Amino acid sequence: MRNLLMTSFLSIFYLTQFTTHASDGNIKFTGEIIQSSCTFRALTKDQTVSLGTVATNSFKKVHDTASPTVFNIEINNFPNNSQEVFVIFDGVKDEINNELLAIKEGDGYATGVSIGIYNNSERYISLNHKTGVYPINDKIAILKFIAKYVATEDIFLPGKVEANANFTLVYN
């Protein structure tokens, strides 16, 4: 019995010796420092988009939308070799549909709706996902988007609507 225990112990010992040694790897980091970054045209970096006033009966069921409102992000002074840009929107996600932007909660705020962001072709853009690619022409890009109320529940309560979205530009 003692020999069996010793043999088992030695087998486990040698097995763990082989599994704890691995070849070392290499991670190479690369990048580029550019002279200057792009700039935003007036009023498009930090802006307020008013979706207006909508009656609760504008929504009949979940996923219904209302009050499409166009907004632009306009950027200039891209580096000379930049050809295209895309955007990633982020913010507080709706609890029911985490692809939508949540509205503030509490007394006086509407319920049953969130805000959806769409591209210029009215194709839905999920939060934390890349938009489609927008061209950069002569160091300028005008990115057109549409915001809409989106029903997330079958029951809607009237009230104020406020939400915040951040965005990140990625260009090459």
Residue pairs with C-beta under 8 A, 6 or more apart in sequence:
34 79
35 79
36 77
36 79
37 77
38 75
38 76
38 77
38 78
38 79
38 82
38 139
38 169
38 171
39 75
39 76
39 77
40 73
40 74
40 75
40 76
41 74
41 75
41 76
44 72
44 73
44 74
44 75
45 73
47 71
49 69
49 71
49 147
50 69
51 67
51 69
51 115
51 147
51 148
51 149
51 161
52 67
52 69
54 66
54 67
54 149
56 112
56 156
56 157
56 158
58 64
58 66
58 67
58 149
59 66
59 112
59 113
59 149
59 151
59 156
61 151
61 154
62 151
62 152
62 153
62 154
63 150
63 151
64 150
64 151
65 116
65 148
65 149
65 150
65 151
66 148
66 149
67 148
67 149
68 118
68 122
68 146
68 147
68 148
69 146
69 147
69 148
70 144
70 145
70 146
71 144
71 145
71 146
71 147
72 142
72 143
72 144
72 145
73 87
73 142
73 143
73 145
73 167
73 169
74 140
74 141
74 142
74 143
75 85
75 140
75 141
75 143
75 169
76 139
76 140
76 141
77 139
78 85
78 136
78 139
78 140
78 141
78 171
79 139
80 139
82 136
82 139
82 171
82 172
83 135
83 136
83 172
84 133
84 134
84 135
84 136
84 171
84 172
85 133
85 134
85 136
85 141
85 143
85 169
85 170
85 171
86 130
86 131
86 132
86 133
86 134
86 169
86 170
86 171
87 130
87 131
87 134
87 143
87 167
87 168
87 169
87 170
88 128
88 129
88 130
88 131
88 167
88 168
88 170
89 101
89 117
89 125
89 127
89 128
89 131
89 165
89 166
89 167
90 127
90 128
90 165
90 166
90 167
90 168
91 101
91 102
91 127
91 163
91 164
91 165
91 166
92 101
92 102
92 163
92 164
93 99
93 100
93 101
93 102
93 127
94 100
94 101
94 102
94 103
94 114
94 152
95 102
96 114
96 152
96 153
97 114
97 150
97 152
98 127
99 116
99 124
99 126
99 127
100 114
100 115
100 116
100 127
100 150
100 152
101 114
101 115
101 116
101 117
101 127
101 163
101 165
102 114
102 163
103 109
103 110
103 113
103 114
103 115
103 161
103 162
103 163
104 160
104 161
104 162
104 163
105 111
108 159
108 160
109 159
109 160
109 161
109 162
110 156
110 157
110 158
110 159
110 160
110 161
111 153
111 155
111 156
111 157
111 159
112 151
112 152
112 153
112 154
112 155
112 156
112 157
113 149
113 150
113 151
113 152
113 153
113 156
113 161
114 149
114 150
114 152
114 163
115 147
115 148
115 149
115 150
115 161
115 163
115 165
116 124
116 125
116 147
116 148
116 149
116 150
117 124
117 125
117 127
117 145
117 146
117 147
117 165
118 124
118 125
118 145
118 146
118 147
118 148
119 125
119 131
119 132
119 144
119 145
119 146
120 144
120 145
120 146
122 146
123 132
125 131
125 145
127 165
130 170
131 143
131 145
134 141
134 142
134 143
135 141
136 171
141 171
149 161
